[in-house]
Amino acid sequence: MIDTEVLPSGSGCVECDATGSWWVHLRRCAACGHVGCCDDSLNRHATGHYSATGHTVMQSFEPGENWFWDYRAQQLIDGPTLAAPTSHAPQQSSPGPSTRLPADWMSQLEARNAREANT
């Protein structure tokens, strides 16, 4: 389920870019290179990618981070070096992208988390 030759799908979350949304942090699928937003993000597209495809391993796509997450095992794992680039550009904002990040982004996340806690 890990392909060290596949390139990342882009520099941001594929689905957030398509819909004009934003993310907190990015994750890269180690099987196909899909870049999605993390579970701290509003839309949780990396987990959605796992659910839709069964690709179990993601790597952080943040500068300076090289950890892998295995969704099936629900734990951090060791992984190989993936094809470059291994993160978004350091100058790219996180959360971001800065041009789409709403001023109340933290409040939006808190409201979502509160709704989920009540269900």
C-alpha positions in Angstrom: 0.0 0.0 0.0 3.0 2.3 -0.2 4.4 3.5 -3.6 7.6 5.4 -3.2 7.6 6.6 -6.8 4.1 8.3 -7.0 4.1 12.1 -6.9 1.8 14.1 -4.6 -1.4 15.2 -6.3 -0.6 18.9 -5.7 0.4 21.4 -3.0 -2.9 21.5 -1.3 -6.0 19.4 -0.4 -7.5 18.3 -3.7 -11.1 18.6 -2.5 -10.7 21.9 -0.7 -9.0 23.4 -3.7 -11.9 22.2 -5.9 -14.5 23.7 -3.6 -12.7 26.8 -2.4 -12.4 25.6 1.1 -9.4 25.6 3.5 -7.4 23.3 5.7 -5.4 23.2 8.9 -2.7 20.6 7.9 -2.1 18.4 4.9 -1.7 14.6 4.6 -0.4 12.6 1.6 -1.6 9.2 0.7 1.4 6.8 0.5 -0.3 4.6 -2.1 -1.5 7.1 -4.7 -0.2 10.5 -3.7 -3.6 12.1 -3.0 -3.1 15.2 -0.8 -6.0 15.8 1.6 -6.7 17.8 4.7 -6.2 16.4 8.2 -8.8 15.5 10.8 -8.3 18.8 12.6 -9.4 20.5 9.3 -13.1 21.4 8.7 -13.6 18.7 6.0 -11.2 15.8 6.9 -10.6 14.9 3.3 -7.5 12.6 4.1 -9.7 10.3 6.2 -12.4 10.5 3.5 -9.9 9.4 1.0 -9.0 6.4 3.2 -12.7 5.5 3.6 -13.3 5.8 -0.1 -10.2 3.9 -1.4 -9.0 1.7 1.4 -5.6 3.3 1.1 -4.5 2.8 4.7 -1.3 4.8 5.0 -0.9 8.6 5.0 2.2 10.7 5.5 2.3 14.2 6.9 2.6 16.7 4.0 3.9 19.5 6.4 7.4 20.9 6.1 9.8 19.2 8.6 7.4 16.3 9.3 8.0 12.8 8.0 5.7 10.6 10.1 3.3 8.1 8.7 -0.2 7.2 10.0 -1.8 3.8 9.5 -5.6 4.2 9.5 -6.2 0.4 9.9 -3.9 0.1 12.9 -4.8 3.6 14.2 -1.2 4.3 15.0 2.0 6.0 13.8 4.3 3.7 11.7 7.7 3.9 10.1 7.7 4.4 6.4 10.1 4.9 3.5 11.1 8.1 1.8 8.4 9.0 -0.7 9.0 10.8 -4.0 9.7 14.5 -3.7 8.3 16.9 -2.8 7.6 15.4 0.6 5.7 18.5 1.8 4.0 21.7 0.6 6.3 24.7 0.2 7.4 26.2 3.5 6.1 29.6 2.5 2.6 28.2 1.9 0.5 29.0 5.0 -0.8 26.4 7.4 -3.6 26.7 8.1 -4.3 27.8 4.6 -4.4 28.8 2.0 -4.2 32.3 3.5 -6.4 33.7 0.7 -9.3 31.4 1.6 -8.8 31.1 5.4 -11.7 32.8 7.1 -11.1 35.1 10.1 -13.2 32.9 12.3 -11.7 29.5 11.2 -11.0 28.5 14.8 -14.6 29.2 15.8 -15.8 27.1 12.8 -13.8 24.2 14.0 -15.0 24.6 17.6 -18.6 24.7 16.4 -18.2 21.5 14.4 -16.5 19.8 17.3 -19.3 20.9 19.6 -22.0 19.6 17.2 -20.2 16.2 17.0 -19.9 16.0 20.8 -23.7 16.4 21.0 -24.5 13.6 18.6 
